[in-house]
Amino acid sequence: MALSIASLAREQTLFIKTQLDQIEHALHPSVTEDEELVRRALFAVRNKSVIFDRYIPSTTNLYAAVQDVRPTQVLINFRDEIVHCDCPHGEWCRHKVSVILSLYQYIDSVQDWTAKWRSKKSVNLHLLATERTPESWLAMVDEVMSHLLPEGRPIEKFQISTVAENADSKLKRHLPFEREWQPLYELFMQISILNKIWQHLNLFGNTIHSDYFEYFFNRRFEKIQNTIHELSVKSRLFATDPFFDALQVLVRELLLERKAHIGRRLNVYLLFWDNVFIEKSRAEEELEILQNYLMQEENPLSSEVLLPTILNIFHILLKNYEALKLNVASITPEQMNIYFGLAKFSHSRHDDEASEYMLKAMLPLLNDYIQHHLTPSQRQMYVRRIHALYENVSLTEPEELLLYSAFGVYGVAPFSGYLLKQKRYEEWVALHQLYPSSISYLDSCGLKVVLEEAPSLTLPLYHYYALEEVNQKSRMNYKQAVRIWKMMKSAAKKSGKTNFWEDYIHTVREQFKRLRALQEELEKGNLLV
Protein backbone atom coordinates (compact mmCIF):
# COMPACT_ATOMS: atom_id res chain seq x y z
CA MET A 1 0.00 0.00 0.00
CA ALA A 2 1.51 3.34 -1.09
CA LEU A 3 2.23 5.86 1.64
CA SER A 4 0.55 9.21 0.92
CA ILE A 5 2.45 11.70 3.08
CA ALA A 6 0.34 14.59 1.80
CA SER A 7 -2.90 12.91 2.97
CA LEU A 8 -1.34 11.93 6.29
CA ALA A 9 -0.04 15.46 6.90
CA ARG A 10 -3.45 16.98 6.21
CA GLU A 11 -5.06 14.42 8.50
CA GLN A 12 -2.61 15.26 11.31
CA THR A 13 -2.64 19.04 10.80
CA LEU A 14 -3.42 19.82 14.44
CA PHE A 15 -0.60 17.60 15.72
CA ILE A 16 1.95 19.10 13.32
CA LYS A 17 1.01 22.69 14.18
CA THR A 18 1.17 21.87 17.91
CA GLN A 19 4.67 20.47 17.46
CA LEU A 20 5.72 23.59 15.57
CA ASP A 21 4.39 25.75 18.41
CA GLN A 22 6.54 23.76 20.80
CA ILE A 23 9.56 24.22 18.53
CA GLU A 24 8.94 27.99 18.45
CA HIS A 25 8.90 28.11 22.24
CA ALA A 26 11.88 25.81 22.72
CA LEU A 27 14.19 27.37 20.10
CA HIS A 28 15.05 31.05 20.09
CA PRO A 29 16.46 32.78 16.99
CA SER A 30 18.64 35.03 19.18
CA VAL A 31 20.50 31.96 20.42
CA THR A 32 23.26 31.10 17.96
CA GLU A 33 22.97 27.34 18.58
CA ASP A 34 19.18 27.36 18.07
CA GLU A 35 19.45 29.38 14.87
CA GLU A 36 22.06 26.96 13.54
CA LEU A 37 19.84 23.98 14.46
CA VAL A 38 16.87 25.36 12.47
CA ARG A 39 19.15 26.30 9.56
CA ARG A 40 20.46 22.73 9.31
CA ALA A 41 16.93 21.30 9.63
CA LEU A 42 15.80 23.52 6.73
CA PHE A 43 18.81 22.39 4.71
CA ALA A 44 17.73 18.76 5.22
CA VAL A 45 14.18 19.56 4.07
CA ARG A 46 15.32 21.42 0.93
CA ASN A 47 17.83 18.70 0.00
CA LYS A 48 15.17 16.00 0.44
CA SER A 49 17.28 14.34 3.12
CA VAL A 50 14.12 13.33 5.02
CA ILE A 51 12.74 10.00 3.78
CA PHE A 52 9.45 8.62 5.09
CA ASP A 53 9.85 4.85 5.21
CA ARG A 54 6.48 3.52 6.35
CA TYR A 55 3.30 4.32 8.25
CA ILE A 56 1.39 1.76 10.36
CA PRO A 57 -2.25 2.88 10.74
CA SER A 58 -3.06 0.45 13.56
CA THR A 59 -0.41 1.99 15.83
CA THR A 60 -0.31 5.46 14.11
CA ASN A 61 3.48 5.11 13.93
CA LEU A 62 5.31 7.00 11.18
CA TYR A 63 8.93 5.97 10.56
CA ALA A 64 11.33 8.41 8.89
CA ALA A 65 15.05 8.45 8.12
CA VAL A 66 17.18 11.60 8.01
CA GLN A 67 20.33 11.45 5.87
CA ASP A 68 22.78 13.34 8.10
CA VAL A 69 26.46 12.76 8.92
CA ARG A 70 25.14 9.35 9.82
CA PRO A 71 21.62 8.02 9.01
CA THR A 72 19.22 8.84 11.85
CA GLN A 73 15.84 7.29 12.57
CA VAL A 74 12.87 9.37 13.75
CA LEU A 75 9.61 7.84 14.99
CA ILE A 76 6.33 9.77 15.30
CA ASN A 77 3.42 8.30 17.20
CA PHE A 78 0.40 10.49 16.41
CA ARG A 79 -1.93 8.83 18.90
CA ASP A 80 0.36 9.39 21.93
CA GLU A 81 1.84 12.61 20.46
CA ILE A 82 5.42 11.37 20.73
CA VAL A 83 8.35 12.34 18.51
CA HIS A 84 11.43 10.20 19.14
CA CYS A 85 14.90 10.37 17.59
CA ASP A 86 17.73 7.89 18.11
CA CYS A 87 20.41 10.61 18.18
CA PRO A 88 21.90 11.58 21.59
CA HIS A 89 20.91 15.26 21.45
CA GLY A 90 18.31 17.15 23.51
CA GLU A 91 14.56 17.47 23.36
CA TRP A 92 14.50 19.18 19.97
CA CYS A 93 17.31 18.06 17.67
CA ARG A 94 17.69 19.03 14.00
CA HIS A 95 16.38 15.62 12.92
CA LYS A 96 13.04 15.99 14.71
CA VAL A 97 12.65 19.57 13.46
CA SER A 98 13.43 18.56 9.88
CA VAL A 99 10.81 15.76 9.98
CA ILE A 100 8.11 18.08 11.39
CA LEU A 101 8.95 20.74 8.78
CA SER A 102 8.87 18.10 6.05
CA LEU A 103 5.30 17.25 7.08
CA TYR A 104 4.36 20.93 7.45
CA GLN A 105 5.28 21.68 3.83
CA TYR A 106 2.18 19.71 2.76
CA ILE A 107 -0.01 22.03 4.87
CA ASP A 108 1.55 25.47 4.59
CA SER A 109 4.68 27.35 3.58
CA VAL A 110 7.84 26.36 5.44
CA GLN A 111 9.49 29.53 4.14
CA ASP A 112 6.77 31.70 5.72
CA TRP A 113 7.11 29.86 9.04
CA THR A 114 10.89 30.31 8.96
CA ALA A 115 10.59 34.04 8.23
CA LYS A 116 8.09 34.46 11.05
CA TRP A 117 10.36 32.58 13.46
CA ARG A 118 13.44 34.57 12.49
CA SER A 119 11.55 37.86 12.81
CA LYS A 120 11.47 37.31 16.57
CA LYS A 121 15.21 37.85 16.70
CA SER A 122 15.80 41.29 18.16
CA VAL A 123 19.29 41.00 19.64
CA ASN A 124 22.25 38.67 19.53
CA LEU A 125 22.77 37.05 22.90
CA HIS A 126 26.42 36.37 22.19
CA LEU A 127 27.10 40.06 21.55
CA LEU A 128 25.22 41.04 24.71
CA ALA A 129 27.22 38.54 26.74
CA THR A 130 30.52 40.01 25.56
CA GLU A 131 29.54 43.49 26.78
CA ARG A 132 29.40 42.27 30.41
CA THR A 133 27.30 44.92 32.08
CA PRO A 134 24.23 44.45 34.28
CA GLU A 135 22.15 46.09 31.55
CA SER A 136 23.31 43.62 28.90
CA TRP A 137 22.73 40.65 31.22
CA LEU A 138 19.21 41.89 31.95
CA ALA A 139 18.64 42.36 28.21
CA MET A 140 19.68 38.73 27.66
CA VAL A 141 17.12 37.56 30.22
CA ASP A 142 14.43 39.80 28.72
CA GLU A 143 15.13 38.43 25.24
CA VAL A 144 14.98 34.78 26.29
CA MET A 145 11.98 35.15 28.62
CA SER A 146 9.96 37.21 26.14
CA HIS A 147 10.14 34.20 23.85
CA LEU A 148 9.31 31.63 26.54
CA LEU A 149 6.63 33.78 28.21
CA PRO A 150 4.67 35.40 25.36
CA GLU A 151 2.93 38.60 26.38
CA GLY A 152 -0.76 38.17 27.14
CA ARG A 153 -0.60 34.37 27.08
CA PRO A 154 -0.73 32.29 30.30
CA ILE A 155 1.46 29.24 30.73
CA GLU A 156 0.15 25.95 32.06
CA LYS A 157 1.13 25.21 35.65
CA PHE A 158 2.98 22.04 34.67
CA GLN A 159 5.16 24.08 32.28
CA ILE A 160 6.66 26.38 34.94
CA SER A 161 9.72 24.23 35.68
CA THR A 162 10.24 23.47 31.97
CA VAL A 163 10.24 27.19 31.10
CA ALA A 164 12.84 27.88 33.82
CA GLU A 165 15.07 24.98 32.75
CA ASN A 166 14.83 26.03 29.11
CA ALA A 167 15.86 29.59 30.01
CA ASP A 168 18.71 28.24 32.18
CA SER A 169 20.09 26.14 29.33
CA LYS A 170 20.01 29.01 26.80
CA LEU A 171 21.62 31.53 29.13
CA LYS A 172 24.21 29.09 30.47
CA ARG A 173 25.70 28.83 26.98
CA HIS A 174 27.03 32.36 27.54
CA LEU A 175 28.64 31.64 30.91
CA PRO A 176 31.82 33.77 31.31
CA PHE A 177 35.06 31.92 30.82
CA GLU A 178 36.67 33.38 33.97
CA ARG A 179 35.92 31.32 37.09
CA GLU A 180 35.65 34.44 39.26
CA TRP A 181 32.64 35.57 37.22
CA GLN A 182 30.81 32.27 36.83
CA PRO A 183 28.94 32.06 40.20
CA LEU A 184 27.87 35.70 39.91
CA TYR A 185 26.55 35.14 36.38
CA GLU A 186 24.63 32.03 37.44
CA LEU A 187 23.14 33.78 40.48
CA PHE A 188 22.18 36.82 38.41
CA MET A 189 20.39 34.64 35.85
CA GLN A 190 18.69 32.44 38.46
CA ILE A 191 17.13 35.34 40.35
CA SER A 192 16.25 37.17 37.12
CA ILE A 193 14.44 34.14 35.71
CA LEU A 194 12.58 33.63 39.01
CA ASN A 195 11.56 37.29 39.02
CA LYS A 196 10.31 37.17 35.41
CA ILE A 197 8.32 33.97 35.87
CA TRP A 198 6.76 35.28 39.09
CA GLN A 199 5.80 38.52 37.36
CA HIS A 200 4.18 36.62 34.48
CA LEU A 201 2.27 34.26 36.78
CA ASN A 202 0.88 37.20 38.77
CA LEU A 203 -0.94 38.30 35.63
CA PHE A 204 -2.96 35.11 35.26
CA GLY A 205 -5.22 33.15 37.61
CA ASN A 206 -4.17 30.88 40.44
CA THR A 207 -1.31 29.02 38.75
CA ILE A 208 1.08 30.45 41.33
CA HIS A 209 -0.84 28.66 44.11
CA SER A 210 -0.39 25.20 42.57
CA ASP A 211 1.81 22.32 43.72
CA TYR A 212 3.75 22.71 40.47
CA PHE A 213 4.81 26.19 41.52
CA GLU A 214 5.79 24.91 44.98
CA TYR A 215 7.99 22.27 43.34
CA PHE A 216 9.50 24.83 40.97
CA PHE A 217 10.22 27.35 43.75
CA ASN A 218 11.80 24.79 46.08
CA ARG A 219 14.19 23.62 43.37
CA ARG A 220 15.00 27.19 42.33
CA PHE A 221 15.59 28.27 45.93
CA GLU A 222 17.94 25.32 46.46
CA LYS A 223 19.89 26.27 43.32
CA ILE A 224 20.15 29.88 44.50
CA GLN A 225 21.38 28.71 47.92
CA ASN A 226 24.08 26.52 46.35
CA THR A 227 25.23 29.28 44.01
CA ILE A 228 25.37 31.80 46.87
CA HIS A 229 27.49 29.36 48.86
CA GLU A 230 29.84 29.01 45.89
CA LEU A 231 29.94 32.79 45.46
CA SER A 232 30.69 33.41 49.13
CA VAL A 233 34.02 31.54 48.95
CA LYS A 234 35.20 33.56 45.94
CA SER A 235 37.02 36.86 46.24
CA ARG A 236 35.02 39.79 44.85
CA LEU A 237 36.39 41.87 42.03
CA PHE A 238 35.91 45.64 42.00
CA ALA A 239 34.33 45.28 38.54
CA THR A 240 31.48 43.19 39.97
CA ASP A 241 30.09 46.00 42.17
CA PRO A 242 27.52 47.17 39.55
CA PHE A 243 26.20 43.61 39.27
CA PHE A 244 25.63 43.40 43.02
CA ASP A 245 23.80 46.74 42.78
CA ALA A 246 21.56 45.26 40.09
CA LEU A 247 20.99 42.12 42.18
CA GLN A 248 19.92 44.32 45.08
CA VAL A 249 17.26 45.91 42.86
CA LEU A 250 16.07 42.51 41.53
CA VAL A 251 15.69 41.02 45.00
CA ARG A 252 13.83 44.12 46.20
CA GLU A 253 11.46 43.92 43.23
CA LEU A 254 10.73 40.27 43.96
CA LEU A 255 9.84 41.05 47.56
CA LEU A 256 7.94 44.30 47.17
CA GLU A 257 6.28 44.18 43.74
CA ARG A 258 5.35 40.54 43.21
CA LYS A 259 2.25 38.92 44.72
CA ALA A 260 1.49 35.70 46.68
CA HIS A 261 3.73 33.59 48.91
CA ILE A 262 5.07 36.53 50.91
CA GLY A 263 6.92 34.12 53.20
CA ARG A 264 8.82 32.58 50.29
CA ARG A 265 9.69 35.97 48.83
CA LEU A 266 10.94 37.06 52.22
CA ASN A 267 13.08 33.92 52.44
CA VAL A 268 14.83 34.88 49.20
CA TYR A 269 15.28 38.45 50.43
CA LEU A 270 16.73 37.30 53.77
CA LEU A 271 19.02 34.81 52.02
CA PHE A 272 20.62 37.59 50.00
CA TRP A 273 20.92 40.03 52.92
CA ASP A 274 22.41 37.34 55.10
CA ASN A 275 25.02 36.07 52.63
CA VAL A 276 25.44 38.31 49.59
CA PHE A 277 24.90 41.95 50.63
CA ILE A 278 27.37 42.11 53.49
CA GLU A 279 28.39 45.80 53.47
CA LYS A 280 27.00 48.06 56.19
CA SER A 281 26.72 50.95 53.73
CA ARG A 282 24.53 48.82 51.45
CA ALA A 283 22.20 47.97 54.35
CA GLU A 284 21.92 51.66 55.26
CA GLU A 285 21.12 52.48 51.64
CA GLU A 286 18.40 49.81 51.43
CA LEU A 287 16.85 51.01 54.71
CA GLU A 288 16.65 54.55 53.35
CA ILE A 289 15.00 53.33 50.12
CA LEU A 290 12.38 51.36 52.05
CA GLN A 291 11.68 54.28 54.38
CA ASN A 292 11.12 56.48 51.32
CA TYR A 293 8.44 54.02 50.16
CA LEU A 294 6.67 54.55 53.47
CA MET A 295 6.42 58.27 52.83
CA GLN A 296 4.89 57.86 49.36
CA GLU A 297 1.11 58.09 49.10
CA GLU A 298 1.12 55.88 46.00
CA ASN A 299 3.68 53.16 45.45
CA PRO A 300 3.91 49.91 43.44
CA LEU A 301 4.11 47.67 46.48
CA SER A 302 2.11 44.48 46.77
CA SER A 303 -0.74 44.88 49.28
CA GLU A 304 0.55 41.94 51.36
CA VAL A 305 3.91 43.65 52.00
CA LEU A 306 4.03 45.28 55.43
CA LEU A 307 6.97 47.66 55.16
CA PRO A 308 7.40 48.36 58.89
CA THR A 309 7.89 44.61 59.35
CA ILE A 310 10.43 44.42 56.52
CA LEU A 311 12.36 47.32 58.06
CA ASN A 312 13.14 45.03 60.99
CA ILE A 313 15.63 43.20 58.78
CA PHE A 314 17.80 46.31 58.71
CA HIS A 315 17.22 47.14 62.36
CA ILE A 316 18.71 43.68 62.99
CA LEU A 317 21.59 44.14 60.54
CA LEU A 318 22.42 47.60 61.92
CA LYS A 319 21.70 46.56 65.53
CA ASN A 320 19.10 49.30 65.99
CA TYR A 321 17.33 47.53 68.86
CA GLU A 322 15.21 50.49 69.96
CA ALA A 323 13.49 50.68 66.56
CA LEU A 324 13.12 46.89 66.60
CA LYS A 325 11.43 46.98 70.03
CA LEU A 326 9.04 49.66 68.79
CA ASN A 327 7.99 47.54 65.79
CA VAL A 328 7.55 44.24 67.60
CA ALA A 329 5.30 45.89 70.18
CA SER A 330 2.52 46.04 67.56
CA ILE A 331 2.87 42.52 66.13
CA THR A 332 -0.36 40.79 64.99
CA PRO A 333 -1.16 37.08 64.43
CA GLU A 334 -1.13 37.66 60.65
CA GLN A 335 2.53 38.73 60.88
CA MET A 336 3.69 35.76 62.93
CA ASN A 337 5.07 33.80 59.97
CA ILE A 338 7.19 36.78 58.91
CA TYR A 339 8.49 37.31 62.45
CA PHE A 340 9.29 33.62 62.66
CA GLY A 341 11.50 34.09 59.58
CA LEU A 342 13.09 37.20 61.12
CA ALA A 343 13.83 35.31 64.34
CA LYS A 344 15.57 32.57 62.32
CA PHE A 345 17.47 35.30 60.45
CA SER A 346 18.65 36.81 63.76
CA HIS A 347 19.65 33.41 65.10
CA SER A 348 21.66 32.61 61.95
CA ARG A 349 23.57 35.87 62.52
CA HIS A 350 24.16 34.96 66.20
CA ASP A 351 22.18 38.03 67.25
CA ASP A 352 20.54 36.57 70.35
CA GLU A 353 19.36 39.95 71.59
CA ALA A 354 17.23 40.68 68.52
CA SER A 355 15.98 37.10 68.40
CA GLU A 356 14.88 37.29 72.05
CA TYR A 357 12.97 40.56 71.51
CA MET A 358 10.93 39.03 68.71
CA LEU A 359 10.34 35.60 70.21
CA LYS A 360 9.10 37.06 73.49
CA ALA A 361 6.81 39.46 71.60
CA MET A 362 5.37 36.46 69.72
CA LEU A 363 4.63 34.44 72.87
CA PRO A 364 1.18 35.88 73.74
CA LEU A 365 0.00 35.35 70.16
CA LEU A 366 1.30 31.81 69.63
CA ASN A 367 -1.83 29.98 70.72
CA ASP A 368 -4.10 32.05 68.47
CA TYR A 369 -1.72 31.68 65.52
CA ILE A 370 -1.30 27.90 65.84
CA GLN A 371 -4.98 27.19 66.36
CA HIS A 372 -6.52 29.63 63.86
CA HIS A 373 -3.92 30.55 61.24
CA LEU A 374 -2.24 27.22 60.58
CA THR A 375 -3.82 24.14 59.03
CA PRO A 376 -3.69 20.97 61.17
CA SER A 377 -1.10 19.47 58.81
CA GLN A 378 1.24 22.47 59.37
CA ARG A 379 1.05 22.65 63.16
CA GLN A 380 3.36 19.77 64.13
CA MET A 381 6.20 20.98 61.89
CA TYR A 382 5.72 24.61 62.94
CA VAL A 383 5.85 23.72 66.64
CA ARG A 384 9.03 21.68 66.12
CA ARG A 385 10.75 24.54 64.31
CA ILE A 386 9.63 27.34 66.59
CA HIS A 387 10.60 25.34 69.67
CA ALA A 388 14.13 24.96 68.27
CA LEU A 389 14.37 28.77 68.31
CA TYR A 390 12.89 29.19 71.78
CA GLU A 391 15.45 26.74 73.16
CA ASN A 392 18.08 29.43 72.54
CA VAL A 393 16.17 32.06 74.54
CA SER A 394 16.14 32.46 78.31
CA LEU A 395 12.49 32.30 79.43
CA THR A 396 10.99 32.72 82.86
CA GLU A 397 8.84 29.90 84.24
CA PRO A 398 5.54 31.69 83.39
CA GLU A 399 6.83 32.33 79.88
CA GLU A 400 7.77 28.68 79.43
CA LEU A 401 4.33 27.56 80.59
CA LEU A 402 2.74 30.05 78.18
CA LEU A 403 4.88 28.62 75.38
CA TYR A 404 4.00 24.98 76.01
CA SER A 405 0.32 25.67 76.61
CA ALA A 406 0.24 27.40 73.21
CA PHE A 407 1.76 24.29 71.62
CA GLY A 408 -0.98 22.08 73.10
CA VAL A 409 -1.09 18.54 71.76
CA TYR A 410 1.50 19.46 69.10
CA GLY A 411 4.05 20.31 71.79
CA VAL A 412 3.89 17.18 73.93
CA ALA A 413 7.46 16.14 73.06
CA PRO A 414 9.14 19.51 73.83
CA PHE A 415 7.01 20.00 76.97
CA SER A 416 8.04 16.51 78.11
CA GLY A 417 11.68 17.50 77.72
CA TYR A 418 11.08 20.65 79.74
CA LEU A 419 9.37 18.74 82.57
CA LEU A 420 12.20 16.22 82.69
CA LYS A 421 14.76 19.02 82.98
CA GLN A 422 12.76 20.40 85.90
CA LYS A 423 12.45 16.86 87.40
CA ARG A 424 8.68 17.26 87.48
CA TYR A 425 7.95 13.60 86.88
CA GLU A 426 4.38 13.58 88.18
CA GLU A 427 3.45 16.32 85.74
CA TRP A 428 5.23 14.40 82.97
CA VAL A 429 3.00 11.40 83.65
CA ALA A 430 -0.09 13.61 83.90
CA LEU A 431 0.76 15.18 80.51
CA HIS A 432 0.89 11.79 78.81
CA GLN A 433 -2.33 10.72 80.47
CA LEU A 434 -3.95 13.88 79.10
CA TYR A 435 -2.58 13.26 75.59
CA PRO A 436 -2.33 9.44 75.19
CA SER A 437 -0.25 8.15 72.31
CA SER A 438 1.82 4.92 72.31
CA ILE A 439 4.59 3.24 74.24
CA SER A 440 7.11 3.96 71.50
CA TYR A 441 6.18 7.67 71.62
CA LEU A 442 6.58 7.62 75.42
CA ASP A 443 10.09 6.25 74.93
CA SER A 444 10.94 9.10 72.56
CA CYS A 445 9.61 11.58 75.16
CA GLY A 446 11.81 10.27 78.00
CA LEU A 447 9.99 7.34 79.58
CA LYS A 448 13.33 5.70 80.48
CA VAL A 449 14.32 8.76 82.52
CA VAL A 450 11.09 8.64 84.51
CA LEU A 451 11.47 4.89 84.93
CA GLU A 452 14.94 5.45 86.36
CA GLU A 453 14.04 8.33 88.67
CA ALA A 454 10.44 7.60 89.69
CA PRO A 455 9.43 4.10 88.53
CA SER A 456 6.21 3.95 90.58
CA LEU A 457 4.79 6.89 88.60
CA THR A 458 4.96 4.92 85.34
CA LEU A 459 2.61 2.13 86.52
CA PRO A 460 -0.66 3.89 85.49
CA LEU A 461 0.74 4.52 82.01
CA TYR A 462 1.74 0.90 81.50
CA HIS A 463 -1.69 -0.19 82.75
CA TYR A 464 -3.47 2.13 80.30
CA TYR A 465 -1.49 1.05 77.21
CA ALA A 466 -1.70 -2.65 78.07
CA LEU A 467 -5.48 -2.47 78.30
CA GLU A 468 -5.61 -0.54 75.02
CA GLU A 469 -3.88 -3.50 73.37
CA VAL A 470 -6.20 -6.02 75.02
CA ASN A 471 -9.25 -4.13 73.77
CA GLN A 472 -8.10 -4.72 70.19
CA LYS A 473 -8.86 -8.44 70.76
CA SER A 474 -6.26 -10.07 68.53
CA ARG A 475 -3.36 -12.36 69.42
CA MET A 476 -0.86 -9.89 68.03
CA ASN A 477 -2.23 -7.21 70.37
CA TYR A 478 -2.27 -9.65 73.29
CA LYS A 479 1.44 -10.28 72.70
CA GLN A 480 2.08 -6.54 72.75
CA ALA A 481 0.03 -6.21 75.96
CA VAL A 482 2.21 -8.88 77.60
CA ARG A 483 5.35 -6.98 76.54
CA ILE A 484 3.98 -3.85 78.20
CA TRP A 485 3.05 -5.80 81.36
CA LYS A 486 6.62 -7.11 81.49
CA MET A 487 7.81 -3.50 81.55
CA MET A 488 5.24 -2.75 84.24
CA LYS A 489 6.44 -5.74 86.27
CA SER A 490 10.00 -4.45 86.06
CA ALA A 491 8.88 -0.96 87.14
CA ALA A 492 6.88 -2.38 90.07
CA LYS A 493 9.85 -4.47 91.21
CA LYS A 494 12.15 -1.46 90.91
CA SER A 495 9.83 0.68 93.04
CA GLY A 496 9.42 -2.00 95.70
CA LYS A 497 5.80 -2.81 94.87
CA THR A 498 6.08 -6.54 94.28
CA ASN A 499 2.94 -7.33 96.29
CA PHE A 500 0.99 -4.76 94.32
CA TRP A 501 2.15 -6.38 91.08
CA GLU A 502 1.07 -9.87 92.15
CA ASP A 503 -2.39 -8.61 93.14
CA TYR A 504 -2.64 -6.61 89.94
CA ILE A 505 -1.73 -9.39 87.49
CA HIS A 506 -4.06 -11.90 89.21
CA THR A 507 -6.87 -9.35 88.96
CA VAL A 508 -6.13 -8.95 85.24
CA ARG A 509 -6.15 -12.71 84.76
CA GLU A 510 -9.50 -12.98 86.51
CA GLN A 511 -10.99 -10.03 84.62
CA PHE A 512 -10.13 -11.51 81.22
CA LYS A 513 -10.53 -15.22 82.00
CA ARG A 514 -12.81 -15.68 78.97
CA LEU A 515 -10.05 -14.54 76.58
CA ARG A 516 -8.25 -17.86 76.04
CA ALA A 517 -5.60 -16.45 73.68
CA LEU A 518 -4.70 -13.75 76.22
CA GLN A 519 -4.45 -16.35 79.00
CA GLU A 520 -2.05 -18.38 76.84
CA GLU A 521 0.13 -15.31 76.21
CA LEU A 522 0.13 -14.52 79.94
CA GLU A 523 1.38 -18.05 80.64
CA LYS A 524 4.11 -17.76 78.00
CA GLY A 525 5.20 -14.43 79.42
CA ASN A 526 5.74 -15.82 82.92
CA LEU A 527 3.73 -12.96 84.36
CA LEU A 528 1.68 -15.13 86.72
CA VAL A 529 4.59 -16.38 88.82
Salt bridges, closest charged atoms under 4 A:
GLU24 OE1 - LYS120 NZ 3.02
GLU33 OE1 - ARG173 NH1 3.89
ASP34 OD2 - LYS170 NZ 2.46
ASP34 OD1 - ARG173 NH1 3.15
GLU35 OE1 - LYS121 NZ 3.39
GLU36 OE2 - ARG39 NH2 2.66
ASP68 OD2 - ARG94 NE 2.76
ASP68 OD2 - HIS95 NE2 2.74
ASP142 OD1 - LYS196 NZ 2.82
GLU143 OE2 - HIS28 NE2 3.37
GLU165 OE2 - ARG219 NH1 3.40
ASP168 OD2 - ARG220 NH2 2.68
ASP168 OD2 - LYS223 NZ 3.46
GLU178 OE1 - ARG132 NH2 3.04
GLU186 OE2 - LYS172 NZ 3.96
GLU214 OE1 - ARG264 NH2 2.23
ASP245 OD1 - ARG282 NH1 2.91
GLU253 OE1 - ARG258 NH2 3.85
ASP274 OD1 - ARG349 NH1 3.10
GLU279 OE2 - ARG236 NH1 3.89
GLU279 OE1 - ARG282 NE 3.06
GLU286 OE1 - ARG252 NH2 2.79
GLU304 OE2 - ARG265 NH1 2.44
GLU334 OE2 - HIS373 NE2 3.47
ASP351 OD2 - LYS319 NZ 3.67
GLU356 OE2 - LYS360 NZ 3.28
ASP368 OD1 - HIS372 ND1 2.82
GLU391 OE2 - HIS387 ND1 3.96
GLU397 OE2 - ARG424 NH1 3.75
GLU399 OE1 - LYS360 NZ 3.72
GLU427 OE1 - ARG424 NH2 2.83
GLU452 OE1 - LYS494 NZ 2.85
GLU510 OE2 - LYS513 NZ 3.27
GLU520 OE1 - ARG475 NH2 2.87
GLU521 OE2 - ARG475 NH1 2.82
GLU521 OE2 - LYS524 NZ 3.58
GLU523 OE2 - ARG509 NH2 3.41
